[in-house]
Every structure is written in structure tokens, then in C-alpha cells.
């Protein structure tokens, strides 16, 4: 009888130990999070944030972003405080210094300590957020990564030294029949000056690569590799449609001015969600060597300063019915839009 009781007691002890062991909670760990891309950069402000993906059952007491002019910023540096919930959050950053490189990380704190997301560096813009060309046209600017771009297509009728950029006597003049080999011209779309304010002018590649420079002083037409720097940044920091891949079109297209598309991810679909990068691309169309114009409202193409061969040069194009920013090489005599990039 005593042995039976002893066995029962041992069994009870084992059961209790098993229950206690099974219910024992592992020690909490630091949160897991990522840092959001830095956008809407001005001379004194920017936008970023983070995404807390794992809290291991612990409670978040604070989250936000922290930044400094030195690497590896911590919460002892400047920071935002953006809530205590798991998931994505947006951080509005203020009090920055113009034309300065900053380093930023998302952070999240629980009872164990503070965890940080990956570090991102960015440059604030100059105190002035606009630039003027030699004709007196004003352009807003946007900082994307370490590049500063004009937010509008170029409108000038002069090179930066004051020389006039030619235009044809009538807009539909046939360059092919006139045997124009290396034409240096600019046009308003369909020859109508009323189109310039919104869409800018159209230029041949020979014009945008002229040594007199079509851009304001301190600015230039970007090379093919500088366009790639832009697309690599946008792809790397989640600007693609659905956050992955090369579907960058919506992130740089303006929220208006584009024709409609019924396909999700295309520029013309859900246009209110366009332009997350601030590039504000508008569909200025093109002017072809034989004199016709086409594509306004449908497409935008910008020259790069890089030639492909004797007849073609590299460019970037958007189409209302596509989701990508297309890289292609087209005839240098076509009239396309131009965007200027600030000299580094």
C-alpha cells in the first residue's frame, strides 16, 4: 500500500513539474524592426518611419526614428516618438540643417532595451528649394537619396550662356526632308506655347548635350548612370508597386495629367496613389523628326546625356498603361523632355 501511495506521489510531482515547465515563458527579447525610406526631404524636414515585425510577446514602450550627423544614431540623439503599436509607423522629422548629411535609424523599445533598424543616410536640400533658368522659369526641387532633381520638365528657350536654342519655322517642319543631321532645336508641344507651363519643352539630344548647357548653372542633364542611381535608390527602398521589383512608374508619376488605365500598378490606375517619391512626372509626349507630335497625356520620355551609338541615345520613359520606368535608346533627333539634376 505504501508503495502505491509513493508511486502516486511521484506521479503527481512529475505532472506538476511538467505543467510548470510547460507554462514557463521564455525570456522576452528585443523587438525586430526595419527602417522606412527617407522621403519628402527639404532643407529642414523629411519623412521616414519604421515597421515593427516581432515583439516576442513583450510590450513596446516607445518607437520612432533617431538621427545624427554621425553614424549609428541612438535614442540619445535627436528622435521622434511615434507610438507603441506593432506594425508600420510614419515619422515626421523636423529641425534639420540645410545641405547636411544625416544618418537615421528606426528604433523600438521594450522592457529588455532598445532595438534599431538598418541605417539610412540622406542629404537635406539647400535653403532654397527652387531654381531659376535663364528665361526666368522657376522649378521646384526634390531630394531623392543623395540626388537633387527638378520637379518639372525644362522650359528654357536659351542655353545657360544666353544663346537662343533654335526652333523650326513651323512646328511640323520635316527634319528628314531637310536633311538635318544633328539638329539643335526646342519645341512647345504642337507649337502651342500654352502647353509649356505644364509639360515643359521638347528638345533633341543634340540640344541637351550642347556644351553651352540647357540647364541652369550648377545643374546638368543626367547621364544614363545617374538615372540608374535614381532607379536603384527607389527600388532599394521599397518604392516599387507592392514594395518589391522594378515597378517604379507610379512612384515617380504625378497624380494628375495621365490617361486612365484599368490595370492595378499602372500609372493611370488609382492615380491618387502616385508620386510617393515626389518626382512629379507629367506626360509631355514627343516630337518626331518628320514633324508630328504625339503622346501628350500618355507618355513621358527624358533624355540622358549618354549616347548609345551614332544615331541613338539612352533615355527613360513612362507610359500611362505600364508600371515600369523603361530604359531604351532612341533616335537623337526626336524631341523629348529634359529634367535637370543638380551638380554633385
Kinemage of the C-alpha trace (Angstrom):
@kinemage 1
@onewidth
@group {chain A} dominant
@subgroup {mainchain}
@vectorlist {calphas} color= white
{ca unk a 1} P 0.000 0.000 0.000
{ca unk a 2} L 2.800 2.400 0.916
{ca unk a 3} L 4.491 1.705 -2.394
{ca unk a 4} L 1.289 2.539 -4.261
{ca unk a 5} L 0.924 5.839 -2.414
{ca unk a 6} L 4.560 6.631 -3.089
{ca unk a 7} L 4.050 5.959 -6.768
{ca unk a 8} L 1.013 8.261 -6.824
{ca unk a 9} L 3.007 10.991 -5.096
{ca unk a 10} L 5.872 10.653 -7.582
{ca unk a 11} L 3.396 10.804 -10.453
{ca unk a 12} L 1.770 13.909 -9.049
{ca unk a 13} L 5.151 15.593 -8.635
{ca unk a 14} L 6.094 14.745 -12.232
{ca unk a 15} L 2.797 16.088 -13.513
{ca unk a 16} L 3.230 19.340 -11.569
{ca unk a 17} L 6.817 19.722 -12.802
{ca unk a 18} L 5.681 19.074 -16.371
{ca unk a 19} L 2.898 21.660 -16.101
{ca unk a 20} L 5.183 24.245 -14.563
{ca unk a 21} L 7.872 23.585 -17.148
{ca unk a 22} L 5.376 23.769 -20.000
{ca unk a 23} L 3.916 27.031 -18.753
{ca unk a 24} L 7.267 28.645 -18.163
{ca unk a 25} L 7.675 31.592 -20.556
{ca unk a 26} L 10.913 32.143 -22.348
{ca unk a 27} L 12.634 35.413 -21.558
{ca unk a 28} L 11.483 38.247 -23.835
{ca unk a 29} L 13.884 39.574 -26.461
{ca unk a 30} L 14.430 42.886 -28.210
{ca unk a 31} L 11.904 43.934 -30.877
{ca unk a 32} L 12.603 43.255 -34.565
{ca unk a 33} L 12.058 46.172 -36.943
{ca unk a 34} L 13.054 47.798 -40.229
{ca unk a 35} L 13.670 51.424 -41.212
{ca unk a 36} L 11.455 53.072 -43.837
{ca unk a 37} L 12.941 55.025 -46.742
{ca unk a 38} L 13.525 58.727 -46.206
{ca unk a 39} L 11.251 60.824 -48.434
{ca unk a 40} L 9.916 64.370 -48.818
{ca unk a 41} L 13.335 65.776 -47.987
{ca unk a 42} L 13.611 69.564 -47.777
{ca unk a 43} L 16.188 71.892 -46.269
{ca unk a 44} L 14.816 71.283 -42.756
{ca unk a 45} L 12.373 68.376 -42.787
{ca unk a 46} L 11.957 64.805 -44.008
{ca unk a 47} L 9.677 61.797 -43.611
{ca unk a 48} L 10.646 58.253 -42.613
{ca unk a 49} L 9.386 55.687 -40.110
{ca unk a 50} L 9.688 52.014 -39.349
{ca unk a 51} L 7.927 48.671 -39.259
{ca unk a 52} L 7.968 46.581 -36.069
{ca unk a 53} L 7.584 42.977 -37.201
{ca unk a 54} L 8.159 40.986 -33.981
{ca unk a 55} L 7.796 41.901 -30.298
{ca unk a 56} L 8.052 38.361 -28.843
{ca unk a 57} L 5.103 39.000 -26.596
{ca unk a 58} L 6.689 41.991 -24.896
{ca unk a 59} L 5.113 45.438 -24.733
{ca unk a 60} L 6.544 48.290 -26.806
{ca unk a 61} L 7.044 51.387 -24.672
{ca unk a 62} L 8.313 53.716 -27.415
{ca unk a 63} L 9.126 53.745 -31.137
{ca unk a 64} L 10.195 56.250 -33.762
{ca unk a 65} L 13.330 57.244 -35.627
{ca unk a 66} L 16.563 58.749 -34.357
{ca unk a 67} L 19.142 60.677 -36.346
{ca unk a 68} L 22.511 62.361 -36.153
{ca unk a 69} L 25.243 63.799 -38.344
{ca unk a 70} L 27.366 60.815 -37.216
{ca unk a 71} L 26.847 57.145 -37.988
{ca unk a 72} L 24.913 54.799 -35.697
{ca unk a 73} L 22.482 57.291 -34.148
{ca unk a 74} L 20.726 56.231 -30.944
{ca unk a 75} L 17.815 57.471 -28.851
{ca unk a 76} L 20.275 59.693 -27.004
{ca unk a 77} L 20.428 61.738 -30.236
{ca unk a 78} L 17.527 63.583 -31.855
{ca unk a 79} L 14.464 61.363 -32.186
{ca unk a 80} L 10.730 61.202 -32.777
{ca unk a 81} L 8.195 59.393 -30.592
{ca unk a 82} L 5.562 57.679 -32.714
{ca unk a 83} L 3.600 55.231 -30.597
{ca unk a 84} L 3.698 51.796 -29.002
{ca unk a 85} L 1.945 49.546 -31.533
{ca unk a 86} L 3.369 46.712 -33.594
{ca unk a 87} L 3.439 47.270 -37.365
{ca unk a 88} L 4.336 50.203 -39.608
{ca unk a 89} L 4.500 53.804 -38.444
{ca unk a 90} L 5.380 57.151 -40.057
{ca unk a 91} L 7.818 59.630 -38.548
{ca unk a 92} L 7.847 63.357 -39.349
{ca unk a 93} L 11.356 64.711 -38.911
{ca unk a 94} L 11.929 68.408 -38.250
{ca unk a 95} L 14.722 70.707 -37.147
{ca unk a 96} L 17.248 69.553 -39.755
{ca unk a 97} L 20.064 71.704 -41.108
{ca unk a 98} L 20.181 72.573 -44.805
{ca unk a 99} L 22.749 70.888 -47.077
{ca unk a 100} L 23.816 68.380 -44.427
{ca unk a 101} L 24.281 64.616 -44.445
{ca unk a 102} L 22.253 62.857 -41.761
{ca unk a 103} L 22.200 59.248 -40.578
{ca unk a 104} L 18.886 57.782 -39.434
{ca unk a 105} L 17.566 54.554 -37.892
{ca unk a 106} L 14.163 53.375 -36.728
{ca unk a 107} L 14.026 52.291 -33.085
{ca unk a 108} L 11.680 50.389 -30.775
{ca unk a 109} L 11.995 49.994 -27.001
{ca unk a 110} L 10.604 47.313 -24.664
{ca unk a 111} L 11.482 46.229 -21.095
{ca unk a 112} L 14.627 44.472 -22.358
{ca unk a 113} L 16.068 47.511 -24.148
{ca unk a 114} L 16.072 49.347 -27.487
{ca unk a 115} L 16.448 47.746 -30.916
{ca unk a 116} L 17.314 49.589 -34.140
{ca unk a 117} L 16.544 49.116 -37.813
{ca unk a 118} L 19.097 49.490 -40.596
{ca unk a 119} L 20.807 52.855 -41.038
{ca unk a 120} L 19.950 55.214 -43.899
{ca unk a 121} L 21.912 58.314 -44.867
{ca unk a 122} L 20.325 61.270 -46.666
{ca unk a 123} L 21.196 64.831 -47.614
{ca unk a 124} L 18.970 67.791 -46.895
{ca unk a 125} L 18.457 70.278 -49.685
{ca unk a 126} L 19.734 73.839 -49.884
{ca unk a 127} L 17.797 76.535 -48.079
{ca unk a 128} L 16.228 77.499 -51.397
{ca unk a 129} L 14.007 74.728 -52.739
{ca unk a 130} L 13.652 76.238 -56.197
{ca unk a 131} L 15.933 77.124 -59.085
{ca unk a 132} L 15.519 79.596 -61.954
{ca unk a 133} L 16.630 79.140 -65.555
{ca unk a 134} L 17.989 81.888 -67.788
{ca unk a 135} L 14.474 82.621 -69.127
{ca unk a 136} L 13.224 83.248 -65.588
{ca unk a 137} L 11.255 79.998 -65.276
{ca unk a 138} L 11.055 78.681 -61.712
{ca unk a 139} L 11.409 74.993 -60.855
{ca unk a 140} L 10.760 73.302 -57.527
{ca unk a 141} L 13.337 70.726 -56.484
{ca unk a 142} L 13.174 67.379 -54.717
{ca unk a 143} L 15.894 65.419 -52.948
{ca unk a 144} L 15.749 61.685 -53.621
{ca unk a 145} L 18.526 59.774 -51.911
{ca unk a 146} L 21.669 61.822 -52.477
{ca unk a 147} L 20.407 63.435 -55.695
{ca unk a 148} L 18.561 66.741 -56.115
{ca unk a 149} L 16.213 66.845 -59.119
{ca unk a 150} L 13.985 69.476 -60.666
{ca unk a 151} L 10.326 68.596 -60.117
{ca unk a 152} L 9.293 69.996 -63.509
{ca unk a 153} L 10.405 69.439 -67.093
{ca unk a 154} L 12.770 72.007 -68.548
{ca unk a 155} L 11.147 75.025 -70.255
{ca unk a 156} L 14.046 77.201 -71.369
{ca unk a 157} L 14.497 78.636 -74.881
{ca unk a 158} L 18.128 79.574 -74.201
{ca unk a 159} L 21.375 77.892 -73.264
{ca unk a 160} L 22.874 78.912 -69.921
{ca unk a 161} L 25.194 81.405 -71.671
{ca unk a 162} L 22.214 83.271 -73.162
{ca unk a 163} L 22.383 81.875 -76.697
{ca unk a 164} L 18.999 81.060 -78.209
{ca unk a 165} L 18.068 77.426 -78.790
{ca unk a 166} L 16.670 77.236 -82.287
{ca unk a 167} L 13.194 76.126 -83.215
{ca unk a 168} L 11.729 75.303 -86.603
{ca unk a 169} L 9.890 77.986 -88.560
{ca unk a 170} L 6.713 75.964 -88.105
{ca unk a 171} L 6.411 73.236 -85.508
{ca unk a 172} L 5.776 70.417 -88.011
{ca unk a 173} L 8.861 71.171 -90.137
{ca unk a 174} L 10.232 67.888 -91.546
{ca unk a 175} L 13.843 67.429 -90.394
{ca unk a 176} L 14.213 64.306 -92.535
{ca unk a 177} L 13.384 66.016 -95.831
{ca unk a 178} L 15.537 68.976 -94.858
{ca unk a 179} L 18.448 66.574 -94.329
{ca unk a 180} L 19.004 67.829 -90.781
{ca unk a 181} L 21.746 65.538 -89.464
{ca unk a 182} L 22.419 66.915 -85.965
{ca unk a 183} L 19.550 69.305 -85.271
{ca unk a 184} L 19.645 71.505 -82.179
{ca unk a 185} L 16.053 72.563 -81.607
{ca unk a 186} L 13.370 73.011 -78.976
{ca unk a 187} L 9.586 72.973 -79.442
{ca unk a 188} L 6.431 73.606 -77.475
{ca unk a 189} L 4.156 70.598 -77.923
{ca unk a 190} L 2.343 71.057 -81.266
{ca unk a 191} L 3.905 74.529 -81.448
{ca unk a 192} L 1.469 75.839 -78.811
{ca unk a 193} L 3.155 77.884 -76.085
{ca unk a 194} L 0.200 77.206 -73.787
{ca unk a 195} L 1.492 73.640 -73.373
{ca unk a 196} L 4.851 74.719 -71.946
{ca unk a 197} L 3.760 75.780 -68.459
{ca unk a 198} L 2.605 72.278 -67.562
{ca unk a 199} L 4.674 69.960 -69.747
{ca unk a 200} L 7.849 71.901 -70.494
{ca unk a 201} L 9.537 71.909 -73.894
{ca unk a 202} L 10.784 69.122 -76.129
{ca unk a 203} L 14.475 69.028 -77.104
{ca unk a 204} L 16.621 66.946 -79.435
{ca unk a 205} L 19.504 65.043 -77.869
{ca unk a 206} L 21.966 67.292 -79.699
{ca unk a 207} L 20.467 70.245 -77.820
{ca unk a 208} L 20.610 68.769 -74.314
{ca unk a 209} L 24.243 67.710 -74.801
{ca unk a 210} L 25.435 71.015 -76.260
{ca unk a 211} L 28.407 72.367 -74.283
{ca unk a 212} L 26.527 75.634 -73.636
{ca unk a 213} L 24.252 73.634 -71.259
{ca unk a 214} L 20.456 73.836 -71.404
{ca unk a 215} L 20.196 73.580 -67.607
{ca unk a 216} L 20.762 76.464 -65.163
{ca unk a 217} L 24.314 76.919 -63.923
{ca unk a 218} L 25.119 74.288 -61.324
{ca unk a 219} L 22.741 71.820 -62.951
{ca unk a 220} L 23.037 69.345 -65.829
{ca unk a 221} L 21.139 66.795 -67.891
{ca unk a 222} L 21.717 63.464 -66.101
{ca unk a 223} L 23.783 60.686 -67.609
{ca unk a 224} L 22.410 57.197 -68.081
{ca unk a 225} L 24.241 56.060 -64.935
{ca unk a 226} L 22.754 58.935 -62.924
{ca unk a 227} L 19.278 57.839 -63.983
{ca unk a 228} L 20.233 54.356 -62.799
{ca unk a 229} L 21.307 55.792 -59.445
{ca unk a 230} L 17.782 57.152 -59.078
{ca unk a 231} L 16.071 53.887 -60.001
{ca unk a 232} L 18.405 51.818 -57.811
{ca unk a 233} L 17.564 54.021 -54.823
{ca unk a 234} L 13.827 53.793 -55.429
{ca unk a 235} L 13.960 50.017 -55.929
{ca unk a 236} L 16.164 49.529 -52.886
{ca unk a 237} L 13.873 51.438 -50.553
{ca unk a 238} L 10.530 49.947 -51.463
{ca unk a 239} L 9.102 52.469 -53.923
{ca unk a 240} L 8.118 49.767 -56.393
{ca unk a 241} L 4.447 48.860 -56.669
{ca unk a 242} L 3.682 46.496 -53.775
{ca unk a 243} L 7.132 47.245 -52.365
{ca unk a 244} L 9.266 44.904 -54.469
{ca unk a 245} L 10.606 44.592 -58.011
{ca unk a 246} L 11.076 47.245 -60.677
{ca unk a 247} L 7.524 48.635 -60.950
{ca unk a 248} L 8.600 52.216 -60.218
{ca unk a 249} L 6.301 54.115 -62.575
{ca unk a 250} L 3.628 55.101 -60.062
{ca unk a 251} L 6.206 56.288 -57.548
{ca unk a 252} L 7.511 58.994 -59.901
{ca unk a 253} L 4.396 59.860 -61.940
{ca unk a 254} L 2.268 62.874 -60.991
{ca unk a 255} L -1.190 62.258 -59.539
{ca unk a 256} L -2.892 64.021 -62.447
{ca unk a 257} L -2.432 64.622 -66.174
{ca unk a 258} L -2.230 60.919 -67.109
{ca unk a 259} L -4.795 58.938 -69.086
{ca unk a 260} L -6.751 56.224 -67.281
{ca unk a 261} L -5.772 52.558 -67.068
{ca unk a 262} L -7.813 49.698 -65.641
{ca unk a 263} L -4.801 47.639 -64.550
{ca unk a 264} L -3.563 47.841 -60.960
{ca unk a 265} L 0.049 49.006 -60.739
{ca unk a 266} L -0.117 51.102 -63.900
{ca unk a 267} L 0.315 54.878 -63.755
{ca unk a 268} L -3.221 55.502 -64.969
{ca unk a 269} L -4.792 53.330 -62.268
{ca unk a 270} L -5.548 54.790 -58.816
{ca unk a 271} L -3.660 57.960 -59.715
{ca unk a 272} L -4.149 59.397 -56.236
{ca unk a 273} L -1.529 56.910 -55.005
{ca unk a 274} L 1.115 58.102 -57.500
{ca unk a 275} L 4.205 60.223 -56.803
{ca unk a 276} L 5.405 58.783 -53.498
{ca unk a 277} L 8.950 59.888 -54.444
{ca unk a 278} L 7.965 63.490 -55.228
{ca unk a 279} L 9.459 63.350 -58.753
{ca unk a 280} L 6.108 64.541 -60.199
{ca unk a 281} L 6.498 63.248 -63.760
{ca unk a 282} L 3.999 64.543 -66.330
{ca unk a 283} L 3.298 63.068 -69.797
{ca unk a 284} L 4.780 65.678 -72.123
{ca unk a 285} L 4.789 63.464 -75.229
{ca unk a 286} L 7.314 63.682 -78.057
{ca unk a 287} L 8.128 65.427 -81.349
{ca unk a 288} L 9.306 63.195 -84.221
{ca unk a 289} L 11.872 64.139 -86.901
{ca unk a 290} L 9.280 64.157 -89.700
{ca unk a 291} L 7.319 66.833 -87.850
{ca unk a 292} L 4.456 65.136 -85.981
{ca unk a 293} L 3.771 65.289 -82.247
{ca unk a 294} L 2.277 62.528 -80.123
{ca unk a 295} L 1.860 61.058 -76.683
{ca unk a 296} L 0.808 64.043 -74.582
{ca unk a 297} L -1.196 62.671 -71.654
{ca unk a 298} L 0.012 59.158 -72.473
{ca unk a 299} L 3.780 59.077 -72.112
{ca unk a 300} L 6.840 60.917 -70.891
{ca unk a 301} L 10.400 60.430 -72.097
{ca unk a 302} L 13.516 62.186 -70.806
{ca unk a 303} L 16.901 62.246 -72.449
{ca unk a 304} L 20.059 61.163 -70.728
{ca unk a 305} L 23.358 62.738 -71.745
{ca unk a 306} L 24.713 59.314 -72.747
{ca unk a 307} L 24.759 58.140 -76.349
{ca unk a 308} L 24.213 54.525 -77.354
{ca unk a 309} L 25.690 54.751 -80.845
{ca unk a 310} L 25.986 57.254 -83.704
{ca unk a 311} L 22.217 57.605 -84.130
{ca unk a 312} L 20.621 56.713 -80.775
{ca unk a 313} L 20.947 57.847 -77.154
{ca unk a 314} L 19.704 56.442 -73.853
{ca unk a 315} L 16.553 57.745 -72.231
{ca unk a 316} L 13.888 56.854 -69.637
{ca unk a 317} L 10.176 56.559 -70.453
{ca unk a 318} L 6.860 56.258 -68.634
{ca unk a 319} L 3.567 55.129 -70.187
{ca unk a 320} L 0.149 55.517 -68.620
{ca unk a 321} L -0.583 51.819 -69.283
{ca unk a 322} L 2.625 50.438 -67.767
{ca unk a 323} L 4.104 50.016 -64.304
{ca unk a 324} L 7.821 50.301 -65.124
{ca unk a 325} L 10.234 53.128 -65.898
{ca unk a 326} L 11.590 51.929 -69.213
{ca unk a 327} L 15.209 52.319 -70.300
{ca unk a 328} L 15.673 52.481 -74.071
{ca unk a 329} L 17.772 54.100 -76.792
{ca unk a 330} L 16.036 56.233 -79.430
{ca unk a 331} L 16.977 58.476 -82.323
{ca unk a 332} L 18.802 61.611 -81.194
{ca unk a 333} L 16.698 63.810 -83.499
{ca unk a 334} L 13.453 63.092 -81.647
{ca unk a 335} L 12.197 65.862 -79.374
{ca unk a 336} L 11.867 64.607 -75.796
{ca unk a 337} L 11.532 66.223 -72.387
{ca unk a 338} L 14.516 67.076 -70.206
{ca unk a 339} L 14.961 67.026 -66.439
{ca unk a 340} L 17.934 68.663 -64.770
{ca unk a 341} L 19.985 67.231 -61.900
{ca unk a 342} L 21.999 69.384 -59.519
{ca unk a 343} L 25.769 69.057 -59.825
{ca unk a 344} L 27.267 66.992 -57.014
